[in-house]
Amino acid sequence: MRKATVLLVLLLAALPLAAAGGLQIYFIDVEGGQATLIVSPSGQSMLVDAGWPSKWGPGADRILAAAKMAGITQIDYMLVTHYHLDHVGGVPELAARIPIVTYVDHGPNTETDMMAHALETAYNQVVAKAKRLVVKPGDRIPLAGVNVEVVTAAGAAISSPLRGAGQPNGACDGVKPIEADPTENGRSIGFILSYGRFRFADFGDLTWNRELPLVCPANLLGTVDVFLVSHHGIAISNSPALVEALHPKAAVMNNGLRKGGAPQAWTAVRDSPGLEDLWQLHYSLAGGAKHNSPETYIANPETGGGSQGYWLTLAASADGAFTITNSRNGFTKAYPK
């Protein structure tokens, strides 16, 4: 009976996306990694990262469930933001279970430890059987039906503003660089996706010092409707200068129960002017009672583990209107154009 009820909730949660006929985004719970499935109005798909390998955490099974719900039978673009276990680790297992046409990455891994070498070797083995697109800031990923502009990659960033951007950013006052992060986080691919008047930002695990050139002293990005909170809501990312420059209506945090959701980052996003709601894939133990969204907006609110793997879904139309749905409870919030 419980399984039937859960299935019904999931089917009801999918209805707003099926009815929309526009852009669909699935924020898949891989418990502290990233796996974001984007299905454009043309029916082409782009998966941003693939979560963990199965021995470390959930990945392929949950991604395939989302792909089935989205009605796709292949991944047209597999975008790997950077070479860390919770982002690229699940790629080989996923590639064995669903066709992947083109891999998108920033080029070679710069980390040299044993784990990094193993990750890149496994990734290169699957890439050799498909197409590969190495991108740099200013490039576009040719996902049909939308415009995907790369703004960061391999530690570099765009130097000219995107269309309609370039205004001074008053939120830069008092925001200073922090200790440098030499890892792959700072080399993450970041992009702005546009569909008509709707805009979405995803910067992978980009860290604070790499964020600042994008928005200080001028905002090169412009505003967005939805912001995927960087680095799972870890405090060395999500500077107030970045979040306030983006000025999102809604934000989604792909945190885990014990990963991300740091009070400092949560507050920077939650207190951003113009933000209506901060949605979370998990309740954050680090956030506690004061730094978590209301349970309605949390896909997996358990505080003792045992996540059911519920996800959040977004449906957007070209006029800028969008909805976000919690698959656990079927709650949908509409954001008008």
LOKEKOL-333011 format. One record per residue: x, y, z of N, C-alpha, C, O in turn. Coordinates in steps of 0.001 Angstrom, whole numbers, plus 500000, padded with zeros to 6 digits. Each point is the difference from the previous one (the first is absolute). Layout:
N
XYZXYZXYZXYZ...
! end
This chain:
337
500822498804500000499178501196500000500864501258500000499719500956499278501354499033501552500893501155500074500663500255498647500111501145499564500339497758499758500649500162498702499052500612498988500402500843499198498316498729500835499008500541499070499769501478500262499847500786499065500128499594502216499806501410500349501165500848499528499799501082499448501437498428500767501189500725499555499991500175498482500316501074499489499317497855499793499950500074498543498993501037499547500264500761499070498566499275501589498977500975499632500501501416500209499784500869499155500885499372501969500554501333500266500989500406498918499980501137499530500899497917500069500994500303498980499349500302498664500437500901499284498514498347500375499314500245498736499298501347500012500030500727499007499343499608502103499342501299500112501016501126499931499736501049499411501431498732501192501039501019499982500506500258498599500454501104499699499476497898499442500489500152498630499029500738499106500392500469498931498341499650501474498991500586499131500309501428499584499816500318498825500647500578502068500284501354499557501043500051498890499912500854499117501078498245500909501017500000498958499431499505498686500250500579498943498978498336501132499438499460498776499060500990499336499935500076498773499326500694502048499042500946499455500673501244499449499443500683499140501755499612501353500635501261499640500426500052498538499807501018499335500767497900500163500446499973498617501155500927499723500266500317498841500424500125502180501124500904499832501276499392500521500292498833499738500468501947500995501249499540500598499708499220501270499164500407500807501528498468499371499849499199501207501371499811500661500990499732499319499059500406501988501238499764500754499669499118501189499091500296500776501661498610499361499842499073501108501227500126500903501124499751499564498660500631501679501075500071500982499982498674500758499202499806500916501686499290498690499967498617500463500787499867501301501096500546500132498341498734500814500678499809501280501074498931499886499694498810499930501568501617500052501113499060500102500760500241501306501188499697500115498102500850500853500462500127501376501354500685500130500993499416500435498997501855499164501179500824500191500896500120498802501046500643500089498588498759498775500724500232498751499140500851499094499089500686500464501196499274498241499103500656499064499593499024498898500810499217499504497914500857500132499472499347498809498758500796499627498935499814500589501204501063498442498911500876499585499672499700498548500817500239499111497995499241500651499583499610498655499173501108499379498965500396500537501499500100498329499319501081499279499462499430498699500745499404499222497962500779500542499377499569498748499436501245499325499089500643500521501461499689498318499615501223499305498662499816499307499534498868499869499831502213499682498722499876499278500121499163498728499000499473499512502204500401499950500205499185498793500010498509500302499909499177499089500202500475502193500103498604500399501430499543500215500224498888500480500761501954499171501384499645500293500263500134501497499329500756500702501671498486499772500278499965501430501454500331500298500895499745499194499316500828501986501343500218500521499987499633501483499203500531500775501675498570499603500161499631501403501239500694500535501095499835499462498731500936501594501127500677500633500468499145501170499370499972501057501747499331498739500617499107500982499142498757500244498814499964499669501821499020500918499341498695500129500124499410501394499864498789500175500395502057500822500036499509501365501136499030500268501009499989499295498809499192501739501018499096500498500002498666499244498998499637499384502122499632500659499945498578499641499176499275501059499928500452501142499450498428498490499014499363500869500569499556501348499264499941500985502024499747499076500550499549501288500159501139500997500228499759501186499654501482498342500133501169500873498662500676500269499833500654501030499224499197498066498720500668500183499121499812498781500429499397499016498348501109501033499082499823498878500406500830498800500569501082500142499137498407498684500330500718498774499156499499498849498921500534499741501559498442499563499393499557498750498530499626500141499188500385499159500453498871501889498611499568500138499045501187500049498966499998499333501377500998501445499110501154500144499985500869498748498975500591499660502157499483499660500045500752498743499141499318498949499263500667499274500824498016500640499214499259499023498511500103500292499188500031499074500446500023502192498587500181500353499492501343499516498882500102499497501943500937500655499609501330499518499929500026498482499097500612499430501851498725499910499990499954498535498729499324499493499408500437499013500175498494501668498776499305499601498801500908500161499137500046499124500795500677501981498893500915500219499989501109498952498938500453499573502264499983500014500101501054499004499717499505498587499826500803499083500127497874500739499702499431498699501161500023499031499798500044498786501446499925501749501163499998499119500686498640500045499962499307501017500666500320497867500660498696499909501502500123499808500694498989499886499816502234500076501440500213499923500322501352500615499127500858500126502139499327500256500503501288500463500746500626498827501015499466499553498489501656499949500651500632498851501312500679500399500981499941499259499038500698501904501215500649500495500200499641501468499133500258500835502003499151499467500389499693501370501046501027500413501173499881499645498392501135501111500902501071500404500614499657501356499282499833500986502027500064499059500729499750501244500600501323500454500917500522499367498563500019501731500480501311500434501454499942500450500775500918499732499600497978500966501386499859500461500199498558500466499044499238500141502222500407500094500356498609500262500057499686501490501074499734500540497788500296500119499901499544501376499005498851500081499087499893499181501103499249501820499290498729500092498486500158499951499312499171499403500158501885501218498552500181500088499410500652498756498803500286499952502039499950499037499536500610498753500294499127498786499138499820499140502069499641500788500385499182498841500020498512500326500037499166499096499937500497502194500153498600500398498952499072499426500294498835499733498495501647500071498931499156499499499932499852498493499163499256499490501715501449499779499920499994498532500173498611499390499169499610499179501870499619501177500169498692499350498799499073500175499586499349499041499849500580502160498837499139500220498805500485499194499260499190499440500545502106500497498885500539499234500172499697498515499043499617499327502174500555500164500274499774498581499758498550499598499718499719498835500390499362502114499754498589499709498510499678499921499617498911499573499537502051500844498569499699500095499110500874499125498825499690499808501731501411499656499233500856499112500971500635499005501100500388500394498529499729498338500911500616499020500288501462500339499096500762500342502179499612499555500426501385500170500678500422498704500976499378499579498519501668499791500472500396498671501267500837500084500985499693499328499009501356501483501119500944500061500345500328501441499121500319500799502156499602499528500484500405501315500546501423499915500674500362499035499030500431501977500457501389500065500806500158501279499514499666501080501725500842498815500827500211501183500951501164499768499992500614498933500835499689502076500905501151499890501413499607499576500902500837500009499300497893499619501336499550499639500586499153501108499256499499500843502069500323499184500632499064500942499773500357501465499846501166500364500141497794500458499957500160501454501362500495500482501035499479499585498964501522501287501269500541500492500408499437501350501118500246500453498002499002500200500374499363501256500787498726499689499748499339498993501187500328501863500952498926499668500023498846501004500825499096499866498295500914501131500016498904500967499422498737499370499467500037498890500642498845501827499596498709499461498518499976499632499634499473498950499509501094501903498568500029499723499707500800498741499206499571499163501425501581500697499786500838498821500421499270498730499314500068498981501804499241501085500481499261498832499014498900499614499725499798498818499744499491502180499048498921499726498710500544499391499439499401499083500096501731501429498778500606499478500171500401498539499141499717499164501976500944500537500209500462498631500202498821499045499523500032498865501171498945501584500208498824499144498670499339499643499761499663498840499376500153502160498697499381499753499157500870499082499305499492499120500756501816501084499243500926499161500513499959498558499206499934499062502084500105500763500568499996498647499657498727499230499862500025498777500003498876501936499663498735499330498609500058499369499798499472498906499242501162501766498660500088499405499928501108498951499278499879499010501474501202501212500003501103499032500564499537498657499564500470498949501391498622501082500630499516498767499004499311499066500274499832498812498578499773501722499000499299499195498915500935499487499031499546499391501118501753500848498965500958499609500656501288499498501203500034499743498004501012500122500524501305499618500403500768501252499462499774501084501490501133498751500447500822501133500072501457499588500490500328498920499017500543501950500027501439499772500677500653501193499449500002501101501743500555498694500714500721501060499655501475499860500226500598498948499227499989502111499505501371499902500845500966500810500711499616500928499188501655498690500662501093500703498985501123500190498954499994499350501331500964501523499059501101500192499682500715498690500893500289499203497841499988500591499548500627498770499425499031498992499327500414499056500931498285501132499451498985499097498520499778500283499490500358501061499837499043497968498607499582500161499902498486499834500655499417499135498536499964501688499721498575499867498754499874499131498955500548500350501131498745498528498910500033499005498801499136500350499594499155499202499836501040501971498782499306500397498829500675499294499690501156500287499663498141498803498975500598499144498807500488500814499514499305500892500023501906498785498815500557500632500273500958501128499091500695500454502156499361500017500387500926501065501386500561499677500672499532499080499739501461501678501329500594499837500804499736501264499648500489501073501426498743498808500842499649501152501360500654499808500779499579499146499510501456501651501234500763499877500956499635501129499653500129501174501539499422498481501016499651500977500655501281500516500486500812499213499525499368502106500568501226500573501275499738500790500794500914500219499408497834500214501257499620500651500391498606499541499142499169499700502163500583500249500518498661499684501498500008500199500675500952499607499857497995500999501439499813500185500657501174500701501153500327499717498124500309501195500557501097500777499909501352499341500408500994500601499074499089498189499849501263499280498534500426500004499106499194500259500666502076499450498638500538499997499832500966498833500980500501499451497779499752500178499735500991498964500512501368500462500012500295501195500405500526497855500488501340500338499076501093499486500161501169500349498873498456498823499023500949499474498616499604500484499724498814500177499407502157500039498676499669500525499131499251499003500111500201498791499022498935501725498981499379499179499005501069499553499985501110500534499204498552498503499042500964499470499097500545501109499381499239500744500556502081499352499163500653500992500648500169501355499411500618500887501798498843499301500698500094501287501082501074499929500111500717499006500688499388502062501116500947500026499814501158500957500854500885500058498056499139500696499749501094500924500901499890501236500385498893500375499956502230500264500774499952501249499252499202501063498771500003500053501992499320500781499414499144501030500313500563501377501111499847500506497901500806500093500199500591501312500250498983501093500539500348501050499082498402498729500202498961501008501466499607500139500350499232500897500521501288498221501429499686500103500668500733501154501080499601500433498309501450500069500595500783501082500226499123501226499064499406500535502174500523499898500337499239501191500214498515499771500406499293500922499334500216497879500216498581499707501443499825499531500411500603499009500342498585501692501423499818499702500295498539499661499245499104500377501855500666498912500411498609499738500277499267501301500337500613501013499518498066498948500329499164501144501203499137499625500578500174498928499793498913501934501134499130499702499746499239498704498915499457499793502089500507499338499837499396498676499706498508500104500527499314500876498628500191498224499695498578499901500685499469498748499570500331498896501479498859501231500743499527498828499403498752499344500569499476499042498295500044501461499446498731499524499181500192498722499893501102499462499538497793500075499144500008498820498728500823500190499366500389499020500253499881502235498790500795500221500051501322499234499052500378499312502077500309500825500148501299499370500122499949498488499981501038499339500144497764500108500087499844498551498671499554499395499928499655498821499021500356502001498689499539499553499508500763498772500228501201499851499093498064499282499240500641498923498760500624500618499248499344500720500552501935498986498782500688500406499290500514498765500650500369499021498029499662501009499267500446498823498719500730500390499470499841501099500061500960497960498686500626500079499163499423498867500395500064498836498462499379501498499080499458499000498830500960499838499386500419500981500313499924497772498867500881499707499001499282499112500370499329499036498362500824501304498903499501499171498971501119499910499188500181500907500851500559498008499171501192499921500400500967501098501156500416500078497897499941500765500267500942501092500410499301501294500285500668500994499748498013499008500393499250501194501501499774500008500588499673498969500051500504502218501449499806500111500320499183501249499400500182501059501573498905498781500400499075501061501515499977500094500681499976498975499859500031502243501451500017500213500443498776500773499396499634501009501679499726498503500621498853500665501504500149499838500509500031498879500207500061502245501453500178499968500746498817500612501167500135500368498180498710499745500680498852500579500455500300501418499217500482500819502052499233499474500566500266501332500935501209499986500928500076500806498836500848498300500847501191499903500139500666501365499024500145500736502199500258499590500264500561501321500114501529499962500128500616498942499822499949502234499851501441500256500889500867499111499503500900499322501809498839500672500917500871499255499767499938498500500270500970499291499231497901500216499699499866498565498651500622499656499736500315498839499413499862502165498713500661499769500168501501499777499319500598499168501600500000501590500080501459500041500253500648498644499375501022499717501515498444499408500192500653498701498745500041499134499899500819499087499148498299501198498759499976499227499066501153500358499172500419499191500973500085502032499005500976500483500593501255500618499245500893500386502070499214499724500629501164500620501138500545499125500813499220499504499258502083500300499074501015500527498689500102499228499030500583500484500947498834498289498780500018499199499405498602499930500723499004500027497971500932499884499291498732499888499989499579498533499229500530499200501640498505500449500111499544498618498920498990499634499854499645498831499391499890502156499048498918499782498573500478499785499249499392499238500371501694501427498611500408500011499220499209501034500579499247500782498103500925499222499158499322500973499474498684499434499991499784498788499571499344502117499423498708499603498699499789500765499721500678500989499503498380498535498766499635500698500268498949501067499436500047501094501443498991498568500293498900500929501509499795500079500693499973498983499796499884502233501420499789500270500173498659500683499413499759501055501393499358498351500381498761500675501140500358500943501110500286499553498628499699501725500975500432501003501315499265499787500027498772499920501061501983499990501296499415499673500528499109501120499785500259501184500915498680498402500799499197500930499154499429501139500479499854501125498245499821498571499109499345500955499699500870501219499533499507501027500741501803498846499777500891501140501125499967501004499766500080501205501469499803498302501181500038500865500494501443500087499875500763499042500683499605502102500258501407500297501129500619499189500090501226499936500781497971499437501067500601499197499514500337498586500796500347499127497916499548500665499358500422498763498803500879500376499710500195501180499596500334497797498776500776500227500256501317500738499347500301501000501605500473498494500235501309500595498760500872499829499287499859499006500441501039501943498860500914499841500077500809498709498971500352499424502258499945500117500147500761498757499434499221498819499367500584499120500854498102500851499470499175498920498489499878500097499282500245499030500243499375502148498573499705500146499158501246499750498968499926499332501460501210501193499219501218499812500073500500498561499049500613499513502064499135499801500081500370498583499014499180499175499361500528499090500514498188501223499079499125499265498541500346500295499143499879499125500578500545502086498663500450500401498916498974499630499020500361499347501136498366501060499033498977499584498662500137500716499920500516501115499024499008498212498698499883500646499966498769500896499416500013501084501231498914498432500026498743500743501397499407499906500719500218499025499651499036501993501288499300500013499758498554500401499073499696500751501779499413498735499939498577500325501362499589500536501023500277499374498998499061501784501249499554500612500095498483499911499168499293500569501847500197498717500162498544499858500918499456501089501040499402499723498551500820501508500785499570501157499622498582500395499031499431499497501755500014501413499665498731500636499699500248501469500124501128500479499486497838500232499700500149501418501207500514500767499876500876500855501303498571498832501221500361500712501009500718499112501165500137500376498412500316498472500907500705499102499323501253499484498877499948499499501809501179500624499452501254499519498961500566500958499856499538501132499428501466498391499002500647500839500601500757501162499381500112501058501833500414498754500659500745501077499212501269500315499514500655499078500347499708502189499208501185500356500428501267499258499146500791499599502170499419500209500469501205499327499506500060498557499503501034499551500633497860499727499552499972498607498476500051499920499445500709499161499884498545501706498541499992500017499468501417500205499060500425499328501551500297501607499553501362500302500258500948498828499166500851499692501991498999499656500308500857498860498953499856498900499634500977499347499894497811500458498975499765498977498622500408500502499274500723499316500367498820501866498664500247500545499725501499500147498873500444499782502152500345500589499810501431500228500227500839498751499970501228500066500258498120498791500218500743498763498752500792499631498902499443499992501242501848499703498835500811499633499261499403498799500616499648498994498075500244501122499186499486498895499754498509500054499151499497499264501576499766501597499794498555500063498665499691500677499706500509501082499493498648498261498736499570500584500174498716500805499483499877501111501254499163498315500099498697500654501358499365499771500595500142498932499887499156502083501186499159499909499556498560500188499569499615501087500535499585497847499633498594500018501244499162500303501103500364499592498731498524501115501133499147500359499706498547499648498867499538500127502171499742499427499834498565499782499983499241501315499402498928500094501252501622500920500031499345501309499887501031501109500349501167499823499167498390501301500193500732501241501499500005500287500680499003499754499833502096500757501424500109500312500218499941501506499498500846500740501249498159499707500340499927501426500827501198500427499849500493501118501022499977498005500832501162500335499155501248500191500332500870500805498573499213498449499155501185500083499150500066501253499719501084500511499870497757499987499171499981501192498653500676499789499584500247498868499746500045502231498643500541499927499931501369499338498997500327499365502058500484500773499954501380499507500397500145498540499675501009499373501018498008500077500561500168498659499591498862499064500820499450499264497903500217500786499385499094499035498678500611499559499336500697500768500294499035497998498721500482499498498855499235500644500229498946500594498536501558499304498856499236500496499944498622499348500410499838498851499086499179501874500023498615499532499325499828498642500397499130499224498610501667500482499300499906498717500958500146498828499776499419498938501293501358501249500947500315498934501231499092500012500950500241499255499046498727501575501126499072500104499576498643499459499026499418500477501702500070498525499614498728499385500166498830500958499159499102500031501916500899500753500297498897500918500267500590501388501136500358500313497828499743500515500151500708501280500493499133501156500094500480501130500223498247498607500424499110501089501258500547500681500883500550499341499185499296501956501162500479500754500903498866500474501052500246500589498535498513499155500804498871500470500509499107498892500387498859500255499621501640498506500437499187498872498817499247499403498846500284500320501448498761498817498942499204499386499196500749498961498789499804499898501850501042499336499308500790498986499293499125498978500513498952499606498295501487499965499233499305498974500398500440498591499529499424499019501331501588500871500469500438498691499008500841499229500017499995498770499121500725501919499073500887499298500776501140499346501080500380500452498354500143498493500677501072499274499096501203499851498822499951500354501734501137499117499255501207499681499972500154498488500972499671499320497905500832500149499882500176498561499578501420499685499267500638500756501214499839498107499682501353499555499455499947498581500522499267499160498452501490500575499460500141498650499917501480499682499391500762500751501215499655498142500030501423499631499435500194498610500122499128499140499254502025500643499514500387498677500820501175499502500685500662500780499248499598497927500840501011499373499683501418500466500823500901499840497982499307500738499660501340500482500616500303501357499836501102500521500879497922500062500680500203501276499290499398501191500580499915501082498175499663498746499286499356501102500546498598500233500430499333499059499552500223502186500476498649500304499329499473501259499441500760500791500626497935499378499528499353501216501108499104500538500836499509499241499165500283502067500877499016500630499113499072500814499090500447500697501185498247499207499181498979500658500861499097500862501080499577499586498449500132501599500637499058500918499371498628499768498810499817500254501980499213499264499448498690499667499558499222501238499221499054499879501254501319501295499617499276501220498541500242500362499286499070500373500277502165499517498650500338500467499098500570498906498833500299500250501711499851498528499204500541498905499783501497500077499269500554499179501348500120501788499823501449500123500637500727498829501168499763499690498087501116499658500479500773498869499825501488500276498939500448500436502121500306499302499925501465500125500189500594498607500950499671499291498126501210500335500068500666498695500615501382500175499651500742500919501275499588498178500663501302499976499616500671498682500466499580498941498692501457501106499512500600498753501095500737499269501034500340500574498721499907498130500969500707499166500221501405500518500786500753499425
! end
